[in-house]
Amino acid sequence: MEKDLIEYIVKSLVDDPSVVSVRVDEKDASFILELSVGQEDIGKVIGKHGRVIKAIRVLLQAVAAKAGKRAVLEILD
């Protein structure tokens, strides 16, 4: 569910949604989502002063907390 949410949000933001990929690494009650986007779209995902990525992380943490888990979102270069 969390992976689908992140993919949907990020694909809506970028110019080339076919390049977007999210990989999930689960460990016990937490998981790490690794986001990969095109080099030209990284700025759109991060936003001015990191506001967009912070908002995405807040949504992810809310969804994960509801499931009783902890989530971390990382952007890969």
N, C-alpha and C positions, 0 to 999 in steps of 0.2 A: 504494500500500500504506500509506504513512504517513498519508495523508488518511483512509483507511478506519479505521485504528486510532484516530486522534484522534476521529473522529465517533462510533465505537462507545463509547469510554470516556466522552465528554462526554454523549452521549445517555442513558447509563446513570445519570448523576449528576443531571441536571436534571429539573424537573417537567414542562416542555413541550418534548419532544424535536423537535417539528415546526419549531421556530424555529432550531435549531442549524444552522449552515452553516460550512463550511471552504473557504477559497479558497487555492489554491497558486500561488506565484510562483516558478518555477524559474530559476536562473541558474547556468550551468556545473556545478560540483560542489557547489552548495548550493541550498537552497530555503527560502522563508519561507511558513509556514502562518498564515493570518489566521483566527482563530476568532471567530465571532459567535454570541452566545446572548441570550436574553431578559434584560431589565434585572433582573428579580426572581431570575434564576438565576446571576448573575455571582458572588455570594458563595459559592455551592455549588461553582463551578468553581475559584475561587481557594482556598477553604478557610481555616482558621485559620492566621494568620501565613504564608499562601502555600504551605502544605505540599502541598495537592492539586495545584496547578498545577506546583509544582516536581517532583513525582513524575511527572506527565504529561510534562513536558519531558525528564526523565531517560529515560523509556521511548522517547520520540521520538528522542533523540540516540543511543540504543543501536541502534535499528532503522536509522537513517540511517548510522551508523558501519559497520554490517555491509554496507551497500550502497556504502560508500566515499564518502559525501556528508556534508555538514554541514546541520543543520536548526535553524530558529528558529521558535518558536511565539509569536505575538502575540495578545492578546485585544483585540478592537475594542469600543469603547463603543457 
